[in-house]
Amino acid sequence: MRLDAILRDPSAVYDKPDDILSDSNLNDDEKLEVLEQWEFDARELQVAADENMPGQQEAPLDEILAAKKKLKSRQ
């Protein structure tokens, strides 16, 4: 799958953030970019929920941040 398609909605491609870390089709910079996009999306969903406009599913922000930390520690 192309990076631009993944960036549109990482949660549609990966079940959990750690799945990005094991994707051999992406290099570490691309993995970080995907995780950062997913983090942005998760934070936007939190803002919407705080404003009583909940999204379809809760975003795993803690898991995203943990995956970013793992990725950065490998570099």
All heavy atoms as a GROMACS GRO file, in nm:
protein
  601
    1MET      N    1   0.084  -0.118   0.000
    1MET     CA    2   0.000   0.000   0.000
    1MET      C    3   0.089   0.124   0.000
    1MET      O    4   0.193   0.126   0.064
    1MET     CB    5  -0.090  -0.002   0.124
    1MET     CG    6  -0.180   0.119   0.132
    1MET     SD    7  -0.307   0.105   0.258
    1MET     CE    8  -0.423   0.003   0.174
    2ARG      N    9   0.048   0.225  -0.068
    2ARG     CA   10   0.125   0.347  -0.079
    2ARG      C   11   0.114   0.431   0.048
    2ARG      O   12   0.013   0.431   0.116
    2ARG     CB   13   0.077   0.428  -0.197
    2ARG     CG   14   0.108   0.359  -0.329
    2ARG     CD   15   0.065   0.437  -0.446
    2ARG     NE   16   0.082   0.580  -0.421
    2ARG     CZ   17   0.075   0.672  -0.515
    2ARG    NH1   18   0.051   0.638  -0.638
    2ARG    NH2   19   0.089   0.799  -0.487
    3LEU      N   20   0.221   0.502   0.079
    3LEU     CA   21   0.227   0.583   0.200
    3LEU      C   22   0.116   0.686   0.207
    3LEU      O   23   0.054   0.703   0.312
    3LEU     CB   24   0.364   0.650   0.211
    3LEU     CG   25   0.386   0.736   0.335
    3LEU    CD1   26   0.373   0.654   0.462
    3LEU    CD2   27   0.521   0.804   0.330
    4ASP      N   28   0.086   0.752   0.097
    4ASP     CA   29  -0.018   0.854   0.100
    4ASP      C   30  -0.154   0.795   0.136
    4ASP      O   31  -0.234   0.858   0.206
    4ASP     CB   32  -0.024   0.933  -0.030
    4ASP     CG   33  -0.049   0.847  -0.154
    4ASP    OD1   34  -0.014   0.728  -0.152
    4ASP    OD2   35  -0.102   0.901  -0.253
    5ALA      N   36  -0.181   0.674   0.093
    5ALA     CA   37  -0.307   0.608   0.129
    5ALA      C   38  -0.309   0.572   0.277
    5ALA      O   39  -0.412   0.586   0.343
    5ALA     CB   40  -0.326   0.482   0.044
    6ILE      N   41  -0.196   0.529   0.329
    6ILE     CA   42  -0.187   0.495   0.471
    6ILE      C   43  -0.207   0.620   0.556
    6ILE      O   44  -0.277   0.618   0.658
    6ILE     CB   45  -0.051   0.429   0.504
    6ILE    CG1   46  -0.040   0.295   0.433
    6ILE    CG2   47  -0.033   0.412   0.654
    6ILE    CD1   48   0.100   0.234   0.437
    7LEU      N   49  -0.147   0.731   0.513
    7LEU     CA   50  -0.156   0.854   0.590
    7LEU      C   51  -0.297   0.912   0.596
    7LEU      O   52  -0.330   0.984   0.691
    7LEU     CB   53  -0.059   0.959   0.534
    7LEU     CG   54   0.089   0.930   0.556
    7LEU    CD1   55   0.175   1.028   0.478
    7LEU    CD2   56   0.122   0.935   0.704
    8ARG      N   57  -0.380   0.879   0.499
    8ARG     CA   58  -0.518   0.928   0.502
    8ARG      C   59  -0.593   0.876   0.623
    8ARG      O   60  -0.673   0.948   0.682
    8ARG     CB   61  -0.592   0.889   0.374
    8ARG     CG   62  -0.573   0.990   0.266
    8ARG     CD   63  -0.662   0.964   0.147
    8ARG     NE   64  -0.572   0.953   0.031
    8ARG     CZ   65  -0.557   0.846  -0.043
    8ARG    NH1   66  -0.629   0.740  -0.024
    8ARG    NH2   67  -0.472   0.845  -0.143
    9ASP      N   68  -0.567   0.751   0.662
    9ASP     CA   69  -0.634   0.693   0.779
    9ASP      C   70  -0.556   0.571   0.826
    9ASP      O   71  -0.588   0.458   0.788
    9ASP     CB   72  -0.778   0.654   0.746
    9ASP     CG   73  -0.854   0.607   0.869
    9ASP    OD1   74  -0.801   0.612   0.981
    9ASP    OD2   75  -0.970   0.565   0.852
   10PRO      N   76  -0.453   0.592   0.908
   10PRO     CA   77  -0.372   0.481   0.956
   10PRO      C   78  -0.454   0.372   1.027
   10PRO      O   79  -0.424   0.254   1.014
   10PRO     CB   80  -0.273   0.546   1.052
   10PRO     CG   81  -0.264   0.688   1.007
   10PRO     CD   82  -0.401   0.721   0.956
   11SER      N   83  -0.559   0.412   1.097
   11SER     CA   84  -0.638   0.314   1.171
   11SER      C   85  -0.717   0.221   1.080
   11SER      O   86  -0.762   0.114   1.122
   11SER     CB   87  -0.733   0.383   1.269
   11SER     OG   88  -0.831   0.459   1.201
   12ALA      N   89  -0.733   0.260   0.954
   12ALA     CA   90  -0.802   0.173   0.858
   12ALA      C   91  -0.707   0.066   0.803
   12ALA      O   92  -0.752  -0.036   0.753
   12ALA     CB   93  -0.858   0.256   0.743
   13VAL      N   94  -0.576   0.091   0.815
   13VAL     CA   95  -0.477   0.000   0.761
   13VAL      C   96  -0.419  -0.091   0.870
   13VAL      O   97  -0.394  -0.209   0.845
   13VAL     CB   98  -0.363   0.079   0.692
   13VAL    CG1   99  -0.257  -0.014   0.637
   13VAL    CG2  100  -0.418   0.170   0.584
   14TYR      N  101  -0.401  -0.037   0.988
   14TYR     CA  102  -0.339  -0.110   1.098
   14TYR      C  103  -0.439  -0.127   1.213
   14TYR      O  104  -0.511  -0.035   1.247
   14TYR     CB  105  -0.216  -0.034   1.150
   14TYR     CG  106  -0.112  -0.012   1.045
   14TYR    CD1  107  -0.100   0.111   0.981
   14TYR    CD2  108  -0.025  -0.114   1.006
   14TYR    CE1  109  -0.004   0.132   0.883
   14TYR    CE2  110   0.072  -0.093   0.908
   14TYR     CZ  111   0.081   0.030   0.848
   14TYR     OH  112   0.175   0.050   0.750
   15ASP      N  113  -0.438  -0.247   1.272
   15ASP     CA  114  -0.526  -0.273   1.386
   15ASP      C  115  -0.480  -0.201   1.511
   15ASP      O  116  -0.563  -0.157   1.591
   15ASP     CB  117  -0.534  -0.424   1.415
   15ASP     CG  118  -0.607  -0.500   1.306
   15ASP    OD1  119  -0.700  -0.442   1.244
   15ASP    OD2  120  -0.571  -0.616   1.281
   16LYS      N  121  -0.349  -0.193   1.528
   16LYS     CA  122  -0.294  -0.126   1.646
   16LYS      C  123  -0.162  -0.058   1.607
   16LYS      O  124  -0.098  -0.098   1.509
   16LYS     CB  125  -0.274  -0.225   1.761
   16LYS     CG  126  -0.187  -0.344   1.731
   16LYS     CD  127  -0.192  -0.444   1.845
   16LYS     CE  128  -0.099  -0.560   1.826
   16LYS     NZ  129  -0.118  -0.642   1.712
   17PRO      N  130  -0.122   0.044   1.679
   17PRO     CA  131   0.000   0.118   1.643
   17PRO      C  132   0.125   0.031   1.634
   17PRO      O  133   0.210   0.057   1.547
   17PRO     CB  134   0.011   0.221   1.756
   17PRO     CG  135  -0.131   0.244   1.797
   17PRO     CD  136  -0.195   0.110   1.787
   18ASP      N  137   0.139  -0.070   1.717
   18ASP     CA  138   0.257  -0.156   1.710
   18ASP      C  139   0.269  -0.228   1.576
   18ASP      O  140   0.378  -0.268   1.536
   18ASP     CB  141   0.258  -0.258   1.824
   18ASP     CG  142   0.320  -0.203   1.951
   18ASP    OD1  143   0.386  -0.096   1.945
   18ASP    OD2  144   0.306  -0.267   2.055
   19ASP      N  145   0.157  -0.246   1.505
   19ASP     CA  146   0.162  -0.311   1.374
   19ASP      C  147   0.245  -0.230   1.275
   19ASP      O  148   0.304  -0.286   1.184
   19ASP     CB  149   0.020  -0.330   1.318
   19ASP     CG  150  -0.061  -0.431   1.398
   19ASP    OD1  151  -0.001  -0.508   1.476
   19ASP    OD2  152  -0.184  -0.431   1.383
   20ILE      N  153   0.248  -0.099   1.294
   20ILE     CA  154   0.328  -0.013   1.206
   20ILE      C  155   0.476  -0.047   1.221
   20ILE      O  156   0.549  -0.051   1.122
   20ILE     CB  157   0.302   0.135   1.239
   20ILE    CG1  158   0.156   0.170   1.210
   20ILE    CG2  159   0.397   0.226   1.160
   20ILE    CD1  160   0.112   0.303   1.264
   21LEU      N  161   0.518  -0.073   1.343
   21LEU     CA  162   0.659  -0.101   1.369
   21LEU      C  163   0.708  -0.226   1.297
   21LEU      O  164   0.824  -0.235   1.261
   21LEU     CB  165   0.683  -0.115   1.520
   21LEU     CG  166   0.646   0.006   1.606
   21LEU    CD1  167   0.677  -0.024   1.752
   21LEU    CD2  168   0.717   0.131   1.558
   22SER      N  169   0.619  -0.320   1.274
   22SER     CA  170   0.659  -0.444   1.208
   22SER      C  171   0.632  -0.444   1.058
   22SER      O  172   0.655  -0.545   0.991
   22SER     CB  173   0.590  -0.563   1.275
   22SER     OG  174   0.450  -0.550   1.265
   23ASP      N  175   0.587  -0.333   1.003
   23ASP     CA  176   0.560  -0.324   0.860
   23ASP      C  177   0.691  -0.308   0.784
   23ASP      O  178   0.754  -0.202   0.787
   23ASP     CB  179   0.467  -0.207   0.831
   23ASP     CG  180   0.420  -0.204   0.687
   23ASP    OD1  181   0.487  -0.264   0.600
   23ASP    OD2  182   0.316  -0.139   0.660
   24SER      N  183   0.734  -0.411   0.716
   24SER     CA  184   0.862  -0.410   0.645
   24SER      C  185   0.858  -0.327   0.517
   24SER      O  186   0.961  -0.305   0.454
   24SER     CB  187   0.907  -0.552   0.614
   24SER     OG  188   0.811  -0.614   0.530
   25ASN      N  189   0.740  -0.281   0.478
   25ASN     CA  190   0.728  -0.199   0.358
   25ASN      C  191   0.759  -0.052   0.382
   25ASN      O  192   0.767   0.026   0.288
   25ASN     CB  193   0.587  -0.212   0.299
   25ASN     CG  194   0.560  -0.352   0.250
   25ASN    OD1  195   0.642  -0.411   0.180
   25ASN    ND2  196   0.447  -0.408   0.289
   26LEU      N  197   0.770  -0.014   0.510
   26LEU     CA  198   0.798   0.126   0.546
   26LEU      C  199   0.935   0.136   0.611
   26LEU      O  200   0.973   0.049   0.688
   26LEU     CB  201   0.693   0.177   0.645
   26LEU     CG  202   0.546   0.177   0.602
   26LEU    CD1  203   0.458   0.222   0.717
   26LEU    CD2  204   0.525   0.265   0.481
   27ASN      N  205   1.005   0.245   0.583
   27ASN     CA  206   1.130   0.270   0.655
   27ASN      C  207   1.094   0.342   0.787
   27ASN      O  208   0.979   0.380   0.809
   27ASN     CB  209   1.231   0.348   0.570
   27ASN     CG  210   1.185   0.487   0.535
   27ASN    OD1  211   1.127   0.560   0.617
   27ASN    ND2  212   1.212   0.528   0.411
   28ASP      N  213   1.192   0.363   0.871
   28ASP     CA  214   1.165   0.421   1.003
   28ASP      C  215   1.106   0.562   0.994
   28ASP      O  216   1.019   0.599   1.073
   28ASP     CB  217   1.290   0.421   1.090
   28ASP     CG  218   1.322   0.282   1.145
   28ASP    OD1  219   1.239   0.190   1.130
   28ASP    OD2  220   1.431   0.266   1.203
   29ASP      N  221   1.152   0.642   0.899
   29ASP     CA  222   1.098   0.777   0.883
   29ASP      C  223   0.950   0.772   0.843
   29ASP      O  224   0.869   0.852   0.892
   29ASP     CB  225   1.177   0.856   0.780
   29ASP     CG  226   1.316   0.893   0.828
   29ASP    OD1  227   1.339   0.898   0.951
   29ASP    OD2  228   1.404   0.917   0.742
   30GLU      N  229   0.916   0.680   0.756
   30GLU     CA  230   0.777   0.666   0.714
   30GLU      C  231   0.691   0.615   0.828
   30GLU      O  232   0.576   0.660   0.847
   30GLU     CB  233   0.768   0.572   0.594
   30GLU     CG  234   0.831   0.629   0.468
   30GLU     CD  235   0.847   0.528   0.357
   30GLU    OE1  236   0.862   0.406   0.385
   30GLU    OE2  237   0.847   0.570   0.240
   31LYS      N  238   0.745   0.522   0.906
   31LYS     CA  239   0.671   0.470   1.022
   31LYS      C  240   0.641   0.583   1.120
   31LYS      O  241   0.530   0.594   1.172
   31LYS     CB  242   0.751   0.360   1.091
   31LYS     CG  243   0.759   0.233   1.011
   31LYS     CD  244   0.850   0.131   1.075
   31LYS     CE  245   0.865   0.008   0.984
   31LYS     NZ  246   0.950  -0.095   1.042
   32LEU      N  247   0.740   0.668   1.144
   32LEU     CA  248   0.720   0.780   1.234
   32LEU      C  249   0.615   0.876   1.178
   32LEU      O  250   0.530   0.925   1.252
   32LEU     CB  251   0.853   0.853   1.258
   32LEU     CG  252   0.847   0.969   1.356
   32LEU    CD1  253   0.798   0.924   1.493
   32LEU    CD2  254   0.984   1.034   1.368
   33GLU      N  255   0.618   0.899   1.049
   33GLU     CA  256   0.520   0.986   0.986
   33GLU      C  257   0.378   0.931   1.003
   33GLU      O  258   0.284   1.004   1.033
   33GLU     CB  259   0.554   1.003   0.837
   33GLU     CG  260   0.471   1.106   0.767
   33GLU     CD  261   0.515   1.128   0.623
   33GLU    OE1  262   0.614   1.067   0.577
   33GLU    OE2  263   0.446   1.207   0.554
   34VAL      N  264   0.363   0.801   0.986
   34VAL     CA  265   0.232   0.737   1.003
   34VAL      C  266   0.186   0.748   1.149
   34VAL      O  267   0.070   0.782   1.176
   34VAL     CB  268   0.235   0.590   0.956
   34VAL    CG1  269   0.104   0.520   0.990
   34VAL    CG2  270   0.263   0.582   0.807
   35LEU      N  271   0.277   0.720   1.241
   35LEU     CA  272   0.241   0.730   1.383
   35LEU      C  273   0.204   0.874   1.421
   35LEU      O  274   0.110   0.896   1.498
   35LEU     CB  275   0.356   0.680   1.471
   35LEU     CG  276   0.375   0.529   1.472
   35LEU    CD1  277   0.510   0.492   1.532
   35LEU    CD2  278   0.262   0.462   1.548
   36GLU      N  279   0.275   0.971   1.366
   36GLU     CA  280   0.243   1.110   1.395
   36GLU      C  281   0.108   1.149   1.337
   36GLU      O  282   0.033   1.224   1.400
   36GLU     CB  283   0.354   1.201   1.344
   36GLU     CG  284   0.478   1.191   1.431
   36GLU     CD  285   0.595   1.271   1.382
   36GLU    OE1  286   0.596   1.314   1.264
   36GLU    OE2  287   0.689   1.292   1.461
   37GLN      N  288   0.075   1.097   1.220
   37GLN     CA  289  -0.058   1.124   1.164
   37GLN      C  290  -0.167   1.062   1.251
   37GLN      O  291  -0.269   1.124   1.278
   37GLN     CB  292  -0.068   1.072   1.020
   37GLN     CG  293  -0.204   1.097   0.956
   37GLN     CD  294  -0.237   1.245   0.946
   37GLN    OE1  295  -0.156   1.324   0.898
   37GLN    NE2  296  -0.356   1.284   0.992
   38TRP      N  297  -0.143   0.939   1.294
   38TRP     CA  298  -0.241   0.870   1.379
   38TRP      C  299  -0.256   0.945   1.511
   38TRP      O  300  -0.366   0.960   1.563
   38TRP     CB  301  -0.199   0.726   1.401
   38TRP     CG  302  -0.309   0.633   1.440
   38TRP    CD1  303  -0.435   0.665   1.486
   38TRP    CD2  304  -0.305   0.491   1.438
   38TRP    NE1  305  -0.507   0.553   1.511
   38TRP    CE2  306  -0.431   0.444   1.482
   38TRP    CE3  307  -0.208   0.398   1.404
   38TRP    CZ2  308  -0.460   0.309   1.494
   38TRP    CZ3  309  -0.239   0.265   1.414
   38TRP    CH2  310  -0.362   0.220   1.459
   39GLU      N  311  -0.145   0.995   1.566
   39GLU     CA  312  -0.151   1.074   1.689
   39GLU      C  313  -0.233   1.201   1.668
   39GLU      O  314  -0.318   1.236   1.750
   39GLU     CB  315  -0.010   1.111   1.737
   39GLU     CG  316  -0.011   1.196   1.862
   39GLU     CD  317   0.127   1.241   1.906
   39GLU    OE1  318   0.228   1.206   1.843
   39GLU    OE2  319   0.134   1.315   2.006
   40PHE      N  320  -0.210   1.270   1.557
   40PHE     CA  321  -0.288   1.390   1.525
   40PHE      C  322  -0.438   1.357   1.518
   40PHE      O  323  -0.521   1.427   1.576
   40PHE     CB  324  -0.240   1.450   1.392
   40PHE     CG  325  -0.321   1.568   1.348
   40PHE    CD1  326  -0.295   1.694   1.400
   40PHE    CD2  327  -0.423   1.552   1.255
   40PHE    CE1  328  -0.372   1.804   1.360
   40PHE    CE2  329  -0.500   1.661   1.216
   40PHE     CZ  330  -0.474   1.787   1.267
   41ASP      N  331  -0.469   1.249   1.448
   41ASP     CA  332  -0.610   1.208   1.437
   41ASP      C  333  -0.669   1.177   1.574
   41ASP      O  334  -0.783   1.214   1.604
   41ASP     CB  335  -0.621   1.084   1.347
   41ASP     CG  336  -0.582   1.112   1.202
   41ASP    OD1  337  -0.573   1.229   1.163
   41ASP    OD2  338  -0.560   1.012   1.129
   42ALA      N  339  -0.593   1.108   1.658
   42ALA     CA  340  -0.640   1.072   1.792
   42ALA      C  341  -0.666   1.195   1.876
   42ALA      O  342  -0.766   1.203   1.948
   42ALA     CB  343  -0.537   0.981   1.861
   43ARG      N  344  -0.577   1.291   1.868
   43ARG     CA  345  -0.595   1.415   1.945
   43ARG      C  346  -0.716   1.494   1.895
   43ARG      O  347  -0.790   1.553   1.973
   43ARG     CB  348  -0.469   1.499   1.940
   43ARG     CG  349  -0.354   1.434   2.018
   43ARG     CD  350  -0.233   1.524   2.030
   43ARG     NE  351  -0.121   1.456   2.090
   43ARG     CZ  352  -0.104   1.436   2.220
   43ARG    NH1  353  -0.194   1.478   2.305
   43ARG    NH2  354   0.004   1.373   2.265
   44GLU      N  355  -0.738   1.494   1.765
   44GLU     CA  356  -0.857   1.560   1.709
   44GLU      C  357  -0.985   1.492   1.758
   44GLU      O  358  -1.084   1.560   1.789
   44GLU     CB  359  -0.852   1.559   1.556
   44GLU     CG  360  -0.747   1.651   1.499
   44GLU     CD  361  -0.778   1.798   1.523
   44GLU    OE1  362  -0.886   1.843   1.483
   44GLU    OE2  363  -0.692   1.868   1.582
   45LEU      N  364  -0.983   1.359   1.767
   45LEU     CA  365  -1.100   1.288   1.819
   45LEU      C  366  -1.124   1.321   1.965
   45LEU      O  367  -1.240   1.332   2.008
   45LEU     CB  368  -1.083   1.137   1.801
   45LEU     CG  369  -1.101   1.084   1.659
   45LEU    CD1  370  -1.065   0.936   1.652
   45LEU    CD2  371  -1.243   1.106   1.611
   46GLN      N  372  -1.017   1.338   2.041
   46GLN     CA  373  -1.031   1.375   2.182
   46GLN      C  374  -1.095   1.512   2.195
   46GLN      O  375  -1.182   1.533   2.280
   46GLN     CB  376  -0.897   1.373   2.254
   46GLN     CG  377  -0.850   1.237   2.293
   46GLN     CD  378  -0.722   1.243   2.376
   46GLN    OE1  379  -0.645   1.338   2.369
   46GLN    NE2  380  -0.700   1.138   2.454
   47VAL      N  381  -1.053   1.606   2.113
   47VAL     CA  382  -1.111   1.741   2.116
   47VAL      C  383  -1.259   1.733   2.082
   47VAL      O  384  -1.343   1.794   2.149
   47VAL     CB  385  -1.036   1.835   2.018
   47VAL    CG1  386  -1.112   1.965   2.000
   47VAL    CG2  387  -0.895   1.861   2.068
   48ALA      N  388  -1.291   1.657   1.980
   48ALA     CA  389  -1.432   1.642   1.941
   48ALA      C  390  -1.513   1.579   2.055
   48ALA      O  391  -1.625   1.624   2.084
   48ALA     CB  392  -1.443   1.557   1.815
   49ALA      N  393  -1.459   1.479   2.120
   49ALA     CA  394  -1.529   1.415   2.231
   49ALA      C  395  -1.548   1.512   2.346
   49ALA      O  396  -1.653   1.515   2.410
   49ALA     CB  397  -1.454   1.290   2.277
   50ASP      N  398  -1.446   1.593   2.373
   50ASP     CA  399  -1.456   1.694   2.479
   50ASP      C  400  -1.565   1.797   2.448
   50ASP      O  401  -1.621   1.857   2.539
   50ASP     CB  402  -1.322   1.765   2.499
   50ASP     CG  403  -1.217   1.676   2.561
   50ASP    OD1  404  -1.253   1.567   2.614
   50ASP    OD2  405  -1.097   1.714   2.557
   51GLU      N  406  -1.592   1.817   2.322
   51GLU     CA  407  -1.696   1.910   2.279
   51GLU      C  408  -1.828   1.840   2.251
   51GLU      O  409  -1.914   1.891   2.181
   51GLU     CB  410  -1.648   1.987   2.156
   51GLU     CG  411  -1.527   2.074   2.186
   51GLU     CD  412  -1.469   2.141   2.063
   51GLU    OE1  413  -1.516   2.114   1.950
   51GLU    OE2  414  -1.375   2.220   2.080
   52ASN      N  415  -1.843   1.720   2.308
   52ASN     CA  416  -1.965   1.639   2.294
   52ASN      C  417  -1.995   1.602   2.149
   52ASN      O  418  -2.111   1.595   2.109
   52ASN     CB  419  -2.085   1.708   2.358
   52ASN     CG  420  -2.070   1.716   2.507
   52ASN    OD1  421  -2.023   1.622   2.571
   52ASN    ND2  422  -2.108   1.829   2.565
   53MET      N  423  -1.890   1.576   2.073
   53MET     CA  424  -1.904   1.529   1.935
   53MET      C  425  -1.818   1.404   1.919
   53MET      O  426  -1.716   1.406   1.850
   53MET     CB  427  -1.860   1.637   1.836
   53MET     CG  428  -1.942   1.762   1.841
   53MET     SD  429  -1.888   1.886   1.720
   53MET     CE  430  -1.724   1.925   1.777
   54PRO      N  431  -1.856   1.294   1.986
   54PRO     CA  432  -1.770   1.176   1.982
   54PRO      C  433  -1.759   1.116   1.842
   54PRO      O  434  -1.850   1.126   1.761
   54PRO     CB  435  -1.840   1.078   2.076
   54PRO     CG  436  -1.981   1.125   2.081
   54PRO     CD  437  -1.978   1.273   2.060
   55GLY      N  438  -1.642   1.057   1.817
   55GLY     CA  439  -1.617   0.989   1.689
   55GLY      C  440  -1.672   0.848   1.693
   55GLY      O  441  -1.735   0.805   1.789
   56GLN      N  442  -1.642   0.773   1.588
   56GLN     CA  443  -1.693   0.638   1.577
   56GLN      C  444  -1.624   0.543   1.674
   56GLN      O  445  -1.685   0.452   1.725
   56GLN     CB  446  -1.675   0.586   1.435
   56GLN     CG  447  -1.761   0.659   1.336
   56GLN     CD  448  -1.738   0.609   1.196
   56GLN    OE1  449  -1.651   0.529   1.170
   56GLN    NE2  450  -1.818   0.656   1.103
   57GLN      N  451  -1.495   0.566   1.698
   57GLN     CA  452  -1.422   0.478   1.788
   57GLN      C  453  -1.319   0.559   1.864
   57GLN      O  454  -1.274   0.663   1.818
   57GLN     CB  455  -1.353   0.365   1.712
   57GLN     CG  456  -1.239   0.411   1.624
   57GLN     CD  457  -1.179   0.296   1.546
   57GLN    OE1  458  -1.250   0.222   1.481
   57GLN    NE2  459  -1.050   0.282   1.552
   58GLU      N  460  -1.283   0.511   1.978
   58GLU     CA  461  -1.183   0.579   2.058
   58GLU      C  462  -1.044   0.548   2.001
   58GLU      O  463  -1.012   0.435   1.970
   58GLU     CB  464  -1.191   0.530   2.202
   58GLU     CG  465  -1.106   0.610   2.296
   58GLU     CD  466  -1.131   0.570   2.439
   58GLU    OE1  467  -1.248   0.556   2.478
   58GLU    OE2  468  -1.032   0.553   2.512
   59ALA      N  469  -0.964   0.651   1.986
   59ALA     CA  470  -0.830   0.634   1.931
   59ALA      C  471  -0.733   0.593   2.042
   59ALA      O  472  -0.741   0.646   2.153
   59ALA     CB  473  -0.784   0.763   1.865
   60PRO      N  474  -0.644   0.502   2.012
   60PRO     CA  475  -0.551   0.450   2.114
   60PRO      C  476  -0.429   0.540   2.134
   60PRO      O  477  -0.316   0.503   2.102
   60PRO     CB  478  -0.511   0.315   2.056
   60PRO     CG  479  -0.514   0.339   1.907
   60PRO     CD  480  -0.631   0.434   1.885
   61LEU      N  481  -0.450   0.661   2.187
   61LEU     CA  482  -0.342   0.758   2.198
   61LEU      C  483  -0.224   0.704   2.279
   61LEU      O  484  -0.108   0.721   2.239
   61LEU     CB  485  -0.393   0.889   2.258
   61LEU     CG  486  -0.291   1.003   2.265
   61LEU    CD1  487  -0.233   1.035   2.128
   61LEU    CD2  488  -0.355   1.126   2.326
   62ASP      N  489  -0.251   0.638   2.390
   62ASP     CA  490  -0.142   0.582   2.472
   62ASP      C  491  -0.059   0.481   2.392
   62ASP      O  492   0.064   0.479   2.404
   62ASP     CB  493  -0.195   0.516   2.598
   62ASP     CG  494  -0.254   0.616   2.697
   62ASP    OD1  495  -0.220   0.736   2.686
   62ASP    OD2  496  -0.330   0.575   2.785
   63GLU      N  497  -0.126   0.398   2.314
   63GLU     CA  498  -0.055   0.298   2.233
   63GLU      C  499   0.027   0.365   2.122
   63GLU      O  500   0.136   0.318   2.089
   63GLU     CB  501  -0.154   0.200   2.170
   63GLU     CG  502  -0.224   0.111   2.271
   63GLU     CD  503  -0.327   0.021   2.205
   63GLU    OE1  504  -0.300  -0.028   2.093
   63GLU    OE2  505  -0.433   0.000   2.263
   64ILE      N  506  -0.025   0.471   2.067
   64ILE     CA  507   0.047   0.544   1.962
   64ILE      C  508   0.175   0.605   2.020
   64ILE      O  509   0.282   0.592   1.961
   64ILE     CB  510  -0.042   0.655   1.902
   64ILE    CG1  511  -0.163   0.593   1.831
   64ILE    CG2  512   0.038   0.744   1.807
   64ILE    CD1  513  -0.274   0.692   1.798
   65LEU      N  514   0.162   0.670   2.135
   65LEU     CA  515   0.278   0.732   2.198
   65LEU      C  516   0.382   0.627   2.238
   65LEU      O  517   0.504   0.650   2.222
   65LEU     CB  518   0.235   0.814   2.320
   65LEU     CG  519   0.144   0.934   2.288
   65LEU    CD1  520   0.096   1.001   2.416
   65LEU    CD2  521   0.214   1.034   2.196
   66ALA      N  522   0.337   0.512   2.284
   66ALA     CA  523   0.430   0.404   2.320
   66ALA      C  524   0.502   0.351   2.196
   66ALA      O  525   0.623   0.324   2.201
   66ALA     CB  526   0.355   0.291   2.391
   67ALA      N  527   0.431   0.337   2.086
   67ALA     CA  528   0.493   0.289   1.961
   67ALA      C  529   0.596   0.391   1.910
   67ALA      O  530   0.703   0.352   1.864
   67ALA     CB  531   0.386   0.263   1.855
   68LYS      N  532   0.564   0.520   1.921
   68LYS     CA  533   0.660   0.623   1.880
   68LYS      C  534   0.786   0.615   1.965
   68LYS      O  535   0.898   0.627   1.912
   68LYS     CB  536   0.598   0.762   1.892
   68LYS     CG  537   0.505   0.798   1.780
   68LYS     CD  538   0.442   0.933   1.799
   68LYS     CE  539   0.542   1.046   1.797
   68LYS     NZ  540   0.479   1.178   1.804
   69LYS      N  541   0.768   0.592   2.093
   69LYS     CA  542   0.883   0.582   2.183
   69LYS      C  543   0.970   0.460   2.147
   69LYS      O  544   1.093   0.470   2.143
   69LYS     CB  545   0.835   0.573   2.327
   69LYS     CG  546   0.944   0.576   2.429
   69LYS     CD  547   0.887   0.579   2.571
   69LYS     CE  548   0.999   0.584   2.672
   69LYS     NZ  549   0.949   0.592   2.808
   70LYS      N  550   0.906   0.348   2.119
   70LYS     CA  551   0.979   0.228   2.078
   70LYS      C  552   1.058   0.253   1.950
   70LYS      O  553   1.175   0.215   1.937
   70LYS     CB  554   0.884   0.110   2.054
   70LYS     CG  555   0.827   0.048   2.177
   70LYS     CD  556   0.734  -0.066   2.136
   70LYS     CE  557   0.640  -0.105   2.248
   70LYS     NZ  558   0.540  -0.204   2.203
   71LEU      N  559   0.994   0.317   1.853
   71LEU     CA  560   1.058   0.344   1.725
   71LEU      C  561   1.179   0.436   1.744
   71LEU      O  562   1.287   0.411   1.691
   71LEU     CB  563   0.958   0.407   1.628
   71LEU     CG  564   1.010   0.442   1.489
   71LEU    CD1  565   1.062   0.318   1.418
   71LEU    CD2  566   0.903   0.511   1.408
   72LYS      N  567   1.162   0.539   1.822
   72LYS     CA  568   1.271   0.634   1.843
   72LYS      C  569   1.387   0.569   1.919
   72LYS      O  570   1.503   0.603   1.895
   72LYS     CB  571   1.221   0.757   1.916
   72LYS     CG  572   1.134   0.844   1.827
   72LYS     CD  573   1.083   0.965   1.900
   72LYS     CE  574   0.997   1.051   1.807
   72LYS     NZ  575   0.950   1.172   1.871
   73SER      N  576   1.358   0.475   2.007
   73SER     CA  577   1.465   0.410   2.082
   73SER      C  578   1.544   0.313   1.994
   73SER      O  579   1.658   0.281   2.024
   73SER     CB  580   1.409   0.336   2.205
   73SER     OG  581   1.335   0.223   2.166
   74ARG      N  582   1.484   0.267   1.884
   74ARG     CA  583   1.553   0.177   1.790
   74ARG      C  584   1.646   0.252   1.697
   74ARG      O  585   1.734   0.193   1.638
   74ARG     CB  586   1.450   0.101   1.703
   74ARG     CG  587   1.365   0.004   1.779
   74ARG     CD  588   1.282  -0.084   1.691
   74ARG     NE  589   1.237  -0.031   1.564
   74ARG     CZ  590   1.141  -0.083   1.492
   74ARG    NH1  591   1.077  -0.189   1.537
   74ARG    NH2  592   1.107  -0.033   1.377
   75GLN      N  593   1.623   0.379   1.681
   75GLN     CA  594   1.700   0.458   1.582
   75GLN      C  595   1.835   0.496   1.635
   75GLN      O  596   1.864   0.515   1.744
   75GLN     CB  597   1.622   0.584   1.541
   75GLN     CG  598   1.496   0.549   1.466
   75GLN     CD  599   1.414   0.674   1.427
   75GLN    OE1  600   1.422   0.776   1.490
   75GLN    NE2  601   1.336   0.660   1.322
   0.00000   0.00000   0.00000
